[in-house]
Amino acid sequence: MVWDRPGAFVIDLRVEAAHIDELEHANNAVYVTWLERCAWAHSRSLGLDLDDYRRLNRAMAVLRHEIDYLAAGYLGDDLQLGTWIVESDQRLKMKRRFQLLRPADGAVLLRAETTFVCIELSSGKPKRMPPEFVEGYGRALA
């Protein structure tokens, strides 16, 4: 398997029956939930979980998803989803890239980029990243 960048944070996934749509492959909406699952797992590995977000009254909220669906996933496929933090202004915005691979044949099923903006949870308005975000996410900046 070839990752687009070194040092990917990787989660394992399996295409289950609930993920399959009328075209008999994993529905594209499921991929978005996998991106979210991977981003949260990576954040937790960096020491930033939902409790921290609540304590700090800040969150990294999705501003934009850009997704290239390159190949289909099928029932029973074992997949690996990797992510990297590729950009951060250390104030408001941060970008993650994702790559979804099927190890059995090395196929790349998806490439995506998500732009996040830091918000104040209590107001929903953009607010500067707290030092904990700058430090935690900064450690993973590719």
C-alpha positions as a Markdown table, in Angstrom:
| # | Residue | x | y | z |
|---|---|---|---|---|
| 1 | Met | 0.0 | 0.0 | 0.0 |
| 2 | Val | 1.2 | 3.4 | -0.8 |
| 3 | Trp | 0.1 | 6.4 | 1.3 |
| 4 | Asp | 0.2 | 9.9 | -0.3 |
| 5 | Arg | 2.2 | 11.2 | 2.6 |
| 6 | Pro | 4.4 | 9.7 | 5.3 |
| 7 | Gly | 3.2 | 9.5 | 8.9 |
| 8 | Ala | -0.5 | 8.8 | 8.3 |
| 9 | Phe | -2.8 | 8.3 | 11.3 |
| 10 | Val | -4.7 | 5.2 | 10.2 |
| 11 | Ile | -8.0 | 3.6 | 11.3 |
| 12 | Asp | -9.3 | 0.2 | 10.1 |
| 13 | Leu | -12.8 | 0.0 | 8.6 |
| 14 | Arg | -15.0 | -2.8 | 7.2 |
| 15 | Val | -17.8 | -2.3 | 4.7 |
| 16 | Glu | -20.9 | -3.7 | 6.5 |
| 17 | Ala | -24.4 | -4.5 | 5.1 |
| 18 | Ala | -25.7 | -1.2 | 6.5 |
| 19 | His | -23.2 | 0.7 | 4.3 |
| 20 | Ile | -24.5 | -0.8 | 1.1 |
| 21 | Asp | -26.9 | 1.2 | -1.2 |
| 22 | Glu | -29.1 | 0.3 | -4.1 |
| 23 | Leu | -26.1 | 0.1 | -6.4 |
| 24 | Glu | -24.6 | -2.6 | -4.2 |
| 25 | His | -21.6 | -0.7 | -3.0 |
| 26 | Ala | -20.8 | 1.5 | 0.0 |
| 27 | Asn | -22.9 | 4.7 | -0.2 |
| 28 | Asn | -21.0 | 7.9 | -0.6 |
| 29 | Ala | -22.6 | 9.4 | 2.5 |
| 30 | Val | -21.0 | 6.6 | 4.5 |
| 31 | Tyr | -17.6 | 7.8 | 3.4 |
| 32 | Val | -18.3 | 11.2 | 5.1 |
| 33 | Thr | -19.1 | 9.4 | 8.4 |
| 34 | Trp | -15.8 | 7.6 | 8.1 |
| 35 | Leu | -13.9 | 10.8 | 7.6 |
| 36 | Glu | -15.5 | 12.2 | 10.7 |
| 37 | Arg | -14.6 | 9.0 | 12.7 |
| 38 | Cys | -11.0 | 9.1 | 11.5 |
| 39 | Ala | -10.7 | 12.8 | 12.4 |
| 40 | Trp | -12.1 | 12.3 | 15.9 |
| 41 | Ala | -9.8 | 9.2 | 16.5 |
| 42 | His | -6.8 | 11.3 | 15.4 |
| 43 | Ser | -7.9 | 14.2 | 17.6 |
| 44 | Arg | -8.2 | 11.9 | 20.6 |
| 45 | Ser | -4.8 | 10.4 | 19.9 |
| 46 | Leu | -3.4 | 14.0 | 20.1 |
| 47 | Gly | -5.1 | 14.5 | 23.5 |
| 48 | Leu | -8.1 | 16.5 | 22.3 |
| 49 | Asp | -11.5 | 14.8 | 22.8 |
| 50 | Leu | -15.1 | 16.0 | 23.2 |
| 51 | Asp | -14.6 | 16.7 | 26.9 |
| 52 | Asp | -11.7 | 19.0 | 26.1 |
| 53 | Tyr | -13.8 | 20.8 | 23.5 |
| 54 | Arg | -16.5 | 21.4 | 26.0 |
| 55 | Arg | -14.1 | 22.5 | 28.7 |
| 56 | Leu | -12.4 | 25.0 | 26.4 |
| 57 | Asn | -15.7 | 26.1 | 24.8 |
| 58 | Arg | -14.1 | 25.6 | 21.4 |
| 59 | Ala | -14.5 | 23.1 | 18.6 |
| 60 | Met | -13.1 | 22.5 | 15.1 |
| 61 | Ala | -16.1 | 22.5 | 12.9 |
| 62 | Val | -16.3 | 21.5 | 9.3 |
| 63 | Leu | -16.3 | 24.4 | 6.9 |
| 64 | Arg | -15.8 | 22.5 | 3.7 |
| 65 | His | -15.4 | 18.9 | 2.4 |
| 66 | Glu | -13.8 | 18.2 | -1.0 |
| 67 | Ile | -14.1 | 14.5 | -1.8 |
| 68 | Asp | -12.9 | 12.6 | -4.8 |
| 69 | Tyr | -14.6 | 9.2 | -5.0 |
| 70 | Leu | -12.2 | 7.1 | -7.0 |
| 71 | Ala | -13.4 | 3.5 | -6.6 |
| 72 | Ala | -16.2 | 1.6 | -4.9 |
| 73 | Gly | -16.1 | -0.3 | -1.6 |
| 74 | Tyr | -18.1 | -3.5 | -1.5 |
| 75 | Leu | -19.6 | -5.7 | 1.3 |
| 76 | Gly | -16.9 | -7.3 | 3.4 |
| 77 | Asp | -14.1 | -5.1 | 2.1 |
| 78 | Asp | -11.5 | -4.3 | 4.8 |
| 79 | Leu | -10.3 | -0.8 | 4.4 |
| 80 | Gln | -7.8 | 1.6 | 5.9 |
| 81 | Leu | -8.4 | 5.4 | 6.2 |
| 82 | Gly | -5.4 | 7.6 | 6.8 |
| 83 | Thr | -5.4 | 11.3 | 7.7 |
| 84 | Trp | -2.9 | 14.1 | 8.0 |
| 85 | Ile | -3.2 | 17.7 | 9.2 |
| 86 | Val | -1.6 | 19.5 | 6.3 |
| 87 | Glu | -2.2 | 23.2 | 7.1 |
| 88 | Ser | -3.0 | 25.4 | 10.1 |
| 89 | Asp | -3.0 | 29.1 | 10.5 |
| 90 | Gln | -2.9 | 28.5 | 14.3 |
| 91 | Arg | -5.7 | 31.0 | 14.6 |
| 92 | Leu | -9.0 | 29.9 | 13.0 |
| 93 | Lys | -8.5 | 27.4 | 10.2 |
| 94 | Met | -7.0 | 24.0 | 9.8 |
| 95 | Lys | -7.0 | 21.5 | 6.9 |
| 96 | Arg | -6.9 | 17.7 | 6.9 |
| 97 | Arg | -6.3 | 15.3 | 4.0 |
| 98 | Phe | -7.6 | 11.8 | 3.9 |
| 99 | Gln | -6.9 | 8.7 | 1.8 |
| 100 | Leu | -9.0 | 5.5 | 1.8 |
| 101 | Leu | -7.2 | 2.3 | 0.7 |
| 102 | Arg | -8.3 | -1.2 | 0.2 |
| 103 | Pro | -5.2 | -3.3 | 1.2 |
| 104 | Ala | -6.4 | -6.4 | -0.6 |
| 105 | Asp | -5.6 | -4.9 | -4.0 |
| 106 | Gly | -4.0 | -1.5 | -3.1 |
| 107 | Ala | -6.8 | 0.5 | -4.6 |
| 108 | Val | -7.3 | 4.1 | -3.5 |
| 109 | Leu | -11.1 | 4.5 | -3.0 |
| 110 | Leu | -11.1 | 8.1 | -1.9 |
| 111 | Arg | -9.0 | 11.2 | -1.4 |
| 112 | Ala | -10.5 | 14.1 | 0.5 |
| 113 | Glu | -9.6 | 17.4 | 2.1 |
| 114 | Thr | -11.6 | 19.0 | 4.9 |
| 115 | Thr | -11.3 | 22.6 | 6.1 |
| 116 | Phe | -12.1 | 23.2 | 9.7 |
| 117 | Val | -12.8 | 26.5 | 11.5 |
| 118 | Cys | -12.5 | 27.0 | 15.2 |
| 119 | Ile | -15.7 | 28.0 | 16.8 |
| 120 | Glu | -16.9 | 28.9 | 20.3 |
| 121 | Leu | -19.4 | 26.2 | 21.2 |
| 122 | Ser | -21.6 | 28.5 | 23.3 |
| 123 | Ser | -22.2 | 30.9 | 20.4 |
| 124 | Gly | -21.3 | 28.9 | 17.3 |
| 125 | Lys | -19.2 | 31.9 | 16.1 |
| 126 | Pro | -15.6 | 31.7 | 14.8 |
| 127 | Lys | -13.1 | 32.2 | 17.7 |
| 128 | Arg | -9.4 | 31.9 | 17.9 |
| 129 | Met | -7.9 | 28.5 | 18.6 |
| 130 | Pro | -7.0 | 28.0 | 22.3 |
| 131 | Pro | -3.3 | 27.2 | 23.0 |
| 132 | Glu | -4.3 | 23.5 | 23.6 |
| 133 | Phe | -5.5 | 23.3 | 19.9 |
| 134 | Val | -2.5 | 25.1 | 18.6 |
| 135 | Glu | -0.2 | 22.8 | 20.5 |
| 136 | Gly | -2.1 | 19.5 | 20.0 |
| 137 | Tyr | -2.9 | 19.9 | 16.4 |
| 138 | Gly | 0.4 | 21.6 | 15.7 |
| 139 | Arg | 2.2 | 18.4 | 16.8 |
| 140 | Ala | 0.6 | 16.5 | 13.9 |
| 141 | Leu | 1.1 | 19.2 | 11.2 |
| 142 | Ala | 2.6 | 17.4 | 8.2 |
